[in-house]
Amino acid sequence: MTTELEKNPLWHILVEAVQRLPMYNSHKAYVRDSLLVDHPEMTVEELSQRLDVPVGEAMVILQEIRAEEEPKKRRYDSSS
């Protein structure tokens, strides 16, 4: 699903910059495996405050995790 953000040319620059941060992969794994399990509706602002990371990093992490989860939900929904 393409969001309004993803259509903005600056989005791709932000994603590239965030993915190069040293703790990005660790943060993403922690959010996916721990935080979103307990709080699936966590907002960008909440995540930014919780991890003490920039809002841009929180935006990219949530967008990527939710994009990865969407095909799984579709498969689950179609098999029920």
C-alpha positions as CSV (number, residue, x, y, z in Angstrom):
1,M,0.0,0.0,0.0
2,T,1.4,3.3,-1.1
3,T,0.8,6.1,1.5
4,E,0.9,9.8,0.9
5,L,4.3,9.8,2.6
6,E,5.8,7.3,0.3
7,K,4.8,9.5,-2.7
8,N,6.9,12.3,-1.4
9,P,10.5,12.3,-2.9
10,L,11.9,13.2,0.5
11,W,10.5,10.0,2.1
12,H,13.1,7.9,0.2
13,I,15.9,10.1,1.4
14,L,14.6,9.8,5.0
15,V,14.4,6.0,4.7
16,E,17.9,5.7,3.4
17,A,19.3,8.0,6.1
18,V,17.5,6.1,8.9
19,Q,18.5,2.7,7.6
20,R,22.1,3.7,7.9
21,L,21.8,4.6,11.6
22,P,24.0,2.2,13.7
23,M,21.1,1.1,16.0
24,Y,18.4,1.0,13.3
25,N,18.3,-2.8,12.9
26,S,18.3,-3.3,16.7
27,H,15.6,-0.7,17.2
28,K,13.4,-2.2,14.5
29,A,13.8,-5.7,15.9
30,Y,12.9,-4.5,19.4
31,V,9.9,-2.7,18.2
32,R,8.6,-5.6,16.1
33,D,9.3,-8.3,18.7
34,S,8.5,-6.5,21.9
35,L,6.8,-3.1,21.8
36,L,4.2,-3.8,19.1
37,V,3.3,-7.2,20.6
38,D,2.0,-5.3,23.7
39,H,1.0,-2.1,22.0
40,P,0.0,-2.8,18.4
41,E,-1.5,0.6,17.9
42,M,1.5,2.6,19.0
43,T,1.9,5.9,17.3
44,V,5.0,7.5,15.8
45,E,5.2,10.0,18.6
46,E,4.8,7.3,21.3
47,L,7.5,5.2,19.7
48,S,9.9,8.2,19.4
49,Q,9.5,9.0,23.0
50,R,9.7,5.4,24.2
51,L,13.0,4.7,22.3
52,D,14.3,8.3,22.6
53,V,14.8,8.4,18.9
54,P,14.0,11.0,16.3
55,V,10.4,11.1,14.9
56,G,11.8,10.3,11.4
57,E,13.4,7.0,12.7
58,A,10.1,6.1,14.4
59,M,8.2,6.8,11.2
60,V,10.4,4.6,9.1
61,I,10.4,1.7,11.6
62,L,6.6,1.7,12.0
63,Q,6.0,2.0,8.3
64,E,8.4,-0.9,7.4
65,I,7.0,-3.2,10.1
66,R,3.4,-2.5,9.2
67,A,4.2,-3.0,5.5
68,E,5.8,-6.4,6.3
69,E,2.8,-7.4,8.4
70,E,0.2,-6.5,5.8
71,P,0.9,-9.5,3.5
72,K,0.7,-11.8,6.5
73,K,-2.7,-10.4,7.5
74,R,-3.9,-10.9,3.9
75,R,-2.8,-14.5,3.9
76,Y,-4.4,-15.1,7.3
77,D,-7.7,-13.4,6.2
78,S,-7.9,-15.4,3.0
79,S,-7.3,-18.7,4.7
80,S,-10.1,-18.2,7.3
